[in-house]
Amino acid sequence: MRKIERDLLGYIVAITLVAVLLVMERILIAAALPLVLFFFPSKMSLRVGSVHFEGPTYVGDPVTFVAEFTAFGLGYLRVSCQVDDVVEVLEGGSKAGGFVPGYRRFRISYRGRARRRGKVDFGRIGFVSEDIFLLKSSEGFVSLNLVREVKVRVRKVRKVRARKVKARESLPDVDVSKIGVPGTDFREIRAYRPGDPIKFINWKATARKGETLVNEFEVEGKRAVWIVVNTSEHEFAEDEYLESALSSAASLSLYFSRRGHKVALTLTGSGKSLYPDIGKRQFHRIVRELTNAEFGGRSAVDAILESKRLMMYHMPFVFYITSIHDDGLAVRELRRAGLNVKVLVVEGREYGSRLARTMKRVLERGMVRKGAEVVRDVVAVRA
């Protein structure tokens, strides 16, 4: 019950008590008159007419929505398409309303772009109706069954560019995998490990050293790529960064999947990992996980420690995608394990004030000094 209703009921009760105590019929009638206001109905019915909707496929795609409604009742009505958190409205509006004298038509029309991934209901319509005296109100919802799955945007990476000078780490285009089918190129003689084929035993070296030694050959195939996205929740977490990071991860996954690399994924916030695999099926698995990804409570270091043993088994090239607010502990843990890590600092929110932009540049320079690279366009990532 709203304040105006409580005040009116208090007034009626007070006048009624005075009328009873003084035994005055006129005052009792005066107290009963405001009760008439409560008999005016506030509930209205809303009927959906024509609906035109063009939904998005990826984050950032345009959204067009046009719908007509017919309201029946007496009072005031406010109708809104509840998409403020999933659509950035660029033209038109997602709300309508006004006085309904028994019958009236409303129209909602807007154009915008999708700003959220996952399954989104673009047809959830809410309305609030009030009586003509603004004393009573009621709410209702209408569903237009406009549920769409918005995917993370995958940009086509034309080239992962390397510097002409000698880099600290090599990109995985020229690296071979640690595990795979043994080839014919000899690598080294090492101690026998359980599971090694008998045909690889070097009998001469075994007789000379007095211990079982085997020949190890280079394995066929390209080096695995492990994409780690920092989705850990913290005080500076922002949706703009998350969308850019996930889009960069999907684009890198597409680039290396097409080139025959095994690609793996780890989301630090949830701690979920997809083990290295090749082919289109693995790429679609990664995109599905990225589409449903959100910030999570697990720290980046804990997620790395959980998946580090498997990483060390494959010895992949690691792309660590993070924000300028990263503390660098997860990267330190990866490099301590002997893994080649490239840190990509993805830009997020565009700050308007000069002080905020200056602080952002200072943080970016600090990350660059730690060996990271600020990425504004994943189309040309350097080694």
C-alpha positions as CSV (number, residue, x, y, z in Angstrom):
1,M,0.0,0.0,0.0
2,R,1.4,3.4,-1.0
3,K,1.7,6.4,1.3
4,I,-1.2,8.3,-0.2
5,E,-3.5,5.3,0.4
6,R,-2.4,4.9,4.0
7,D,-3.0,8.6,4.6
8,L,-6.4,8.5,3.1
9,L,-7.4,5.4,5.1
10,G,-6.1,7.1,8.3
11,Y,-8.2,10.1,7.5
12,I,-11.3,8.0,7.0
13,V,-10.8,6.1,10.3
14,A,-10.2,9.3,12.2
15,I,-13.4,11.0,10.9
16,T,-15.4,7.8,11.5
17,L,-14.3,7.7,15.1
18,V,-15.2,11.3,15.6
19,A,-18.6,10.8,14.1
20,V,-19.3,7.7,16.3
21,L,-18.2,9.5,19.5
22,L,-20.3,12.6,18.7
23,V,-23.2,10.6,17.2
24,M,-23.3,12.9,14.1
25,E,-24.7,11.3,10.9
26,R,-23.4,14.1,8.7
27,I,-19.8,13.6,9.8
28,L,-20.2,9.9,9.2
29,I,-21.4,10.5,5.7
30,A,-18.4,12.8,5.1
31,A,-16.1,10.0,6.2
32,A,-17.8,7.5,3.9
33,L,-17.5,9.6,0.8
34,P,-13.7,9.1,0.3
35,L,-14.3,5.3,0.3
36,V,-15.9,5.8,-3.1
37,L,-12.4,6.5,-4.5
38,F,-11.3,3.0,-3.7
39,F,-14.0,1.4,-5.9
40,F,-12.5,2.8,-9.1
41,P,-10.6,-0.1,-10.8
42,S,-6.9,0.3,-11.4
43,K,-6.3,-3.0,-13.2
44,M,-6.2,-2.8,-17.0
45,S,-5.9,-5.4,-19.7
46,L,-3.2,-5.2,-22.5
47,R,-3.6,-6.9,-25.8
48,V,-0.7,-7.3,-28.2
49,G,-1.2,-6.3,-31.8
50,S,1.4,-6.4,-34.6
51,V,5.1,-7.1,-33.7
52,H,8.1,-6.6,-35.9
53,F,11.5,-7.8,-34.5
54,E,14.9,-8.2,-36.1
55,G,17.2,-9.9,-33.5
56,P,21.0,-10.1,-33.3
57,T,23.3,-13.0,-33.7
58,Y,26.4,-11.6,-32.1
59,V,27.1,-9.0,-29.5
60,G,27.0,-5.6,-31.1
61,D,24.6,-6.6,-33.9
62,P,21.6,-4.2,-34.5
63,V,18.3,-4.8,-32.9
64,T,15.0,-3.5,-34.3
65,F,11.8,-3.7,-32.3
66,V,8.3,-2.4,-33.3
67,A,5.2,-3.5,-31.4
68,E,1.6,-2.1,-31.1
69,F,-0.5,-2.7,-28.0
70,T,-4.2,-2.0,-27.1
71,A,-5.1,-1.1,-23.6
72,F,-8.6,-1.4,-22.1
73,G,-9.6,0.3,-18.9
74,L,-9.8,3.6,-17.1
75,G,-6.8,5.4,-15.7
76,Y,-3.1,5.8,-16.5
77,L,-0.8,3.2,-18.0
78,R,2.9,2.9,-18.5
79,V,4.3,0.2,-20.8
80,S,8.0,-0.7,-21.1
81,C,10.0,-3.2,-23.0
82,Q,12.4,-4.5,-20.4
83,V,15.6,-4.6,-22.4
84,D,17.7,-1.8,-20.8
85,D,20.4,-4.2,-19.5
86,V,20.7,-6.2,-22.8
87,V,20.2,-3.5,-25.5
88,E,21.8,-0.2,-26.0
89,V,19.0,1.9,-27.5
90,L,20.3,4.3,-30.1
91,E,17.0,5.5,-31.7
92,G,13.5,5.7,-30.5
93,G,12.4,4.5,-27.0
94,S,11.5,1.3,-25.2
95,K,8.7,2.9,-23.1
96,A,5.3,4.4,-23.7
97,G,2.3,5.5,-21.7
98,G,-0.5,7.9,-21.0
99,F,-4.1,8.3,-19.9
100,V,-6.5,5.5,-21.0
101,P,-10.2,6.7,-21.3
102,G,-11.5,3.1,-21.7
103,Y,-9.6,2.2,-24.9
104,R,-6.2,3.4,-26.3
105,R,-3.4,2.1,-28.5
106,F,0.3,2.4,-27.7
107,R,3.3,1.8,-29.9
108,I,6.9,1.0,-28.8
109,S,9.6,1.4,-31.5
110,Y,13.4,1.5,-31.0
111,R,16.6,0.6,-32.8
112,G,19.8,-0.4,-30.9
113,R,22.5,-2.9,-30.6
114,A,22.9,-6.0,-28.4
115,R,25.2,-5.6,-25.4
116,R,24.9,-9.0,-23.7
117,R,25.6,-12.6,-24.5
118,G,23.6,-15.7,-23.8
119,K,19.9,-16.4,-24.1
120,V,18.1,-13.1,-24.0
121,D,14.3,-12.4,-23.9
122,F,13.7,-9.3,-26.1
123,G,9.9,-9.6,-25.8
124,R,9.4,-9.2,-22.0
125,I,6.8,-6.4,-21.7
126,G,5.9,-4.9,-18.3
127,F,3.1,-2.5,-17.6
128,V,1.9,-0.5,-14.6
129,S,-1.7,0.8,-14.4
130,E,-3.1,3.3,-12.0
131,D,-6.7,4.6,-11.4
132,I,-7.7,8.1,-12.3
133,F,-7.1,9.4,-8.8
134,L,-3.6,7.8,-8.6
135,L,-4.5,6.0,-5.5
136,K,-4.2,2.4,-6.6
137,S,-1.8,0.6,-8.9
138,S,-1.3,-2.8,-10.4
139,E,1.4,-4.5,-12.4
140,G,1.5,-7.1,-15.1
141,F,3.7,-8.7,-17.7
142,V,3.3,-9.9,-21.3
143,S,5.7,-12.2,-23.0
144,L,6.2,-12.1,-26.8
145,N,8.4,-15.2,-26.9
146,L,11.3,-13.4,-28.5
147,V,14.1,-15.4,-26.9
148,R,17.3,-15.3,-28.9
149,E,20.8,-16.7,-28.2
150,V,23.3,-13.9,-28.6
151,K,26.8,-15.3,-29.3
152,V,30.2,-13.7,-28.5
153,R,31.5,-11.9,-31.6
154,V,34.2,-13.7,-33.5
155,R,36.4,-11.4,-35.6
156,K,38.5,-12.8,-38.4
157,V,42.1,-12.6,-37.5
158,R,44.0,-11.9,-40.7
159,K,47.5,-12.4,-39.3
160,V,49.2,-12.8,-36.0
161,R,52.2,-10.6,-36.8
162,A,55.7,-11.2,-35.3
163,R,58.4,-8.5,-34.9
164,K,61.3,-8.6,-37.3
165,V,63.7,-8.5,-34.3
166,K,64.4,-11.6,-32.2
167,A,61.4,-12.0,-29.8
168,R,61.6,-13.4,-26.3
169,E,59.1,-16.1,-27.1
170,S,58.2,-17.7,-30.4
171,L,54.6,-17.9,-31.7
172,P,53.3,-21.4,-32.0
173,D,53.0,-21.3,-35.8
174,V,56.5,-22.9,-36.0
175,D,56.6,-24.9,-32.8
176,V,55.9,-28.6,-32.6
177,S,53.7,-30.3,-30.1
178,K,55.1,-32.1,-27.0
179,I,52.7,-35.0,-27.5
180,G,51.6,-36.7,-30.7
181,V,52.7,-39.3,-33.2
182,P,56.5,-39.7,-33.2
183,G,58.2,-38.7,-36.4
184,T,61.6,-39.6,-37.9
185,D,63.6,-36.7,-36.7
186,F,65.9,-37.7,-33.8
187,R,65.7,-35.5,-30.7
188,E,67.8,-37.1,-27.9
189,I,68.6,-40.2,-25.9
190,R,66.9,-40.2,-22.5
191,A,66.1,-42.6,-19.6
192,Y,63.4,-45.1,-20.1
193,R,60.0,-44.3,-18.8
194,P,57.1,-46.7,-18.2
195,G,55.0,-46.9,-21.4
196,D,57.9,-46.2,-23.9
197,P,57.8,-48.6,-26.8
198,I,60.4,-51.4,-26.8
199,K,61.4,-50.6,-30.4
200,F,62.7,-47.2,-29.2
201,I,65.3,-48.7,-26.8
202,N,68.8,-47.9,-27.7
203,W,70.6,-51.2,-26.9
204,K,74.1,-49.9,-27.4
205,A,73.7,-46.9,-25.1
206,T,71.9,-49.1,-22.6
207,A,74.8,-51.6,-22.5
208,R,77.4,-48.8,-22.3
209,K,75.6,-46.9,-19.5
210,G,74.2,-49.8,-17.6
211,E,70.7,-48.4,-17.5
212,T,67.8,-48.6,-20.0
213,L,67.9,-45.7,-22.4
214,V,65.5,-44.9,-25.3
215,N,65.7,-42.8,-28.5
216,E,63.3,-39.9,-28.5
217,F,62.0,-38.5,-31.8
218,E,60.3,-35.2,-32.6
219,V,56.5,-35.6,-32.7
220,E,54.4,-34.6,-35.6
221,G,51.9,-31.8,-35.3
222,K,51.9,-28.2,-34.2
223,R,52.2,-26.8,-30.7
224,A,49.0,-26.5,-28.6
225,V,47.6,-23.1,-27.8
226,W,46.0,-22.4,-24.4
227,I,43.8,-19.3,-24.1
228,V,43.3,-18.1,-20.6
229,V,40.8,-15.3,-20.0
230,N,40.8,-13.5,-16.7
231,T,37.1,-13.5,-15.7
232,S,37.7,-13.2,-11.9
233,E,35.5,-10.8,-10.1
234,H,37.1,-7.8,-8.5
235,E,36.3,-4.2,-7.6
236,F,37.3,-2.9,-11.1
237,A,35.5,-5.5,-13.1
238,E,33.5,-4.0,-16.0
239,D,31.3,-5.5,-18.6
240,E,33.0,-3.6,-21.4
241,Y,36.3,-5.3,-20.7
242,L,34.6,-8.7,-20.4
243,E,33.0,-8.4,-23.9
244,S,36.3,-7.3,-25.4
245,A,38.2,-10.1,-23.7
246,L,35.8,-12.8,-24.8
247,S,35.7,-11.6,-28.3
248,S,39.5,-11.6,-28.5
249,A,39.6,-15.1,-27.1
250,A,37.1,-16.3,-29.7
251,S,39.0,-14.6,-32.5
252,L,42.3,-16.2,-31.5
253,S,40.6,-19.6,-31.2
254,L,39.4,-19.3,-34.7
255,Y,42.8,-18.3,-36.0
256,F,44.7,-21.2,-34.5
257,S,42.0,-23.8,-35.0
258,R,42.1,-23.1,-38.8
259,R,45.8,-23.7,-38.8
260,G,45.6,-27.1,-37.2
261,H,46.7,-26.3,-33.6
262,K,45.2,-27.9,-30.6
263,V,43.3,-25.1,-28.8
264,A,42.4,-25.1,-25.1
265,L,40.5,-22.6,-22.9
266,T,40.4,-21.6,-19.3
267,L,38.1,-19.1,-17.7
268,T,39.6,-18.1,-14.3
269,G,36.4,-16.8,-12.7
270,S,34.6,-20.1,-12.9
271,G,37.8,-22.2,-13.1
272,K,36.3,-24.1,-16.1
273,S,38.8,-25.5,-18.7
274,L,38.4,-27.1,-22.1
275,Y,41.3,-29.5,-22.8
276,P,43.3,-29.1,-26.0
277,D,41.7,-30.5,-29.1
278,I,41.6,-29.7,-32.8
279,G,38.9,-29.0,-35.4
280,K,35.7,-27.1,-35.8
281,R,34.0,-29.0,-33.0
282,Q,36.5,-27.8,-30.5
283,F,36.1,-24.2,-31.8
284,H,32.3,-24.4,-31.4
285,R,32.8,-25.7,-27.8
286,I,35.0,-22.8,-27.0
287,V,32.6,-20.3,-28.5
288,R,29.7,-21.8,-26.5
289,E,31.7,-21.5,-23.3
290,L,32.6,-17.9,-24.1
291,T,29.0,-17.1,-24.9
292,N,27.9,-18.2,-21.4
293,A,30.9,-16.8,-19.5
294,E,30.4,-14.3,-16.7
295,F,32.6,-12.9,-13.9
296,G,33.1,-15.5,-11.1
297,G,34.5,-15.6,-7.6
298,R,37.5,-17.8,-8.1
299,S,40.8,-16.0,-8.3
300,A,43.1,-16.2,-11.4
301,V,45.9,-17.7,-9.4
302,D,43.7,-20.5,-8.1
303,A,42.4,-21.3,-11.5
304,I,46.0,-21.4,-12.9
305,L,47.2,-23.7,-10.1
306,E,44.3,-26.1,-10.8
307,S,45.0,-26.4,-14.5
308,K,48.8,-26.0,-14.4
309,R,49.7,-29.7,-14.3
310,L,47.7,-30.4,-17.5
311,M,49.3,-27.3,-19.1
312,M,52.8,-28.6,-18.3
313,Y,51.9,-32.0,-19.8
314,H,51.1,-30.3,-23.2
315,M,53.6,-27.4,-22.8
316,P,51.4,-25.1,-24.8
317,F,51.8,-21.5,-25.9
318,V,49.6,-19.5,-23.5
319,F,47.7,-16.4,-24.4
320,Y,46.7,-14.7,-21.1
321,I,43.9,-12.1,-21.7
322,T,43.4,-9.7,-18.9
323,S,42.7,-6.1,-17.9
324,I,45.0,-3.3,-16.8
325,H,44.0,-3.9,-13.2
326,D,45.6,-7.4,-13.2
327,D,48.1,-8.0,-10.3
328,G,50.3,-10.2,-12.4
329,L,50.4,-13.1,-10.0
330,A,48.8,-15.6,-12.4
331,V,51.3,-14.7,-15.1
332,R,54.1,-15.2,-12.7
333,E,52.8,-18.6,-11.8
334,L,52.6,-19.6,-15.5
335,R,56.1,-18.5,-16.3
336,R,57.4,-20.2,-13.1
337,A,56.1,-23.5,-14.7
338,G,58.3,-22.9,-17.7
339,L,55.5,-22.0,-20.1
340,N,55.7,-19.4,-22.8
341,V,53.1,-16.8,-22.0
342,K,52.0,-13.8,-23.9
343,V,49.9,-11.3,-21.9
344,L,47.2,-9.4,-23.9
345,V,45.8,-6.4,-22.0
346,V,42.4,-5.8,-23.5
347,E,40.8,-2.3,-23.3
348,G,37.5,-1.9,-21.7
349,R,35.5,1.2,-20.8
350,E,36.2,4.5,-22.5
351,Y,36.8,7.0,-19.7
352,G,35.5,10.5,-20.2
353,S,37.5,12.6,-17.7
354,R,41.1,13.6,-18.3
355,L,42.2,12.3,-14.9
356,A,40.6,8.9,-15.5
357,R,42.3,8.7,-19.0
358,T,45.7,9.6,-17.4
359,M,45.4,7.0,-14.7
360,K,44.5,4.4,-17.4
361,R,47.6,5.3,-19.4
362,V,49.8,5.0,-16.3
363,L,48.3,1.5,-15.5
364,E,48.9,0.4,-19.2
365,R,52.5,1.5,-19.1
366,G,53.0,-0.5,-15.9
367,M,51.6,-3.6,-17.5
368,V,53.8,-3.0,-20.6
369,R,56.9,-2.8,-18.3
370,K,55.9,-6.2,-16.9
371,G,56.0,-7.7,-20.4
372,A,52.4,-7.3,-21.4
373,E,51.0,-5.8,-24.6
374,V,48.0,-3.5,-24.8
375,V,45.7,-4.8,-27.5
376,R,43.2,-2.5,-29.2
377,D,42.6,-4.8,-32.2
378,V,43.2,-8.5,-32.0
379,V,43.4,-8.6,-35.8
380,A,47.1,-7.9,-35.6
381,V,48.6,-9.4,-32.4
382,R,52.3,-9.2,-32.3
383,A,54.7,-11.7,-30.9
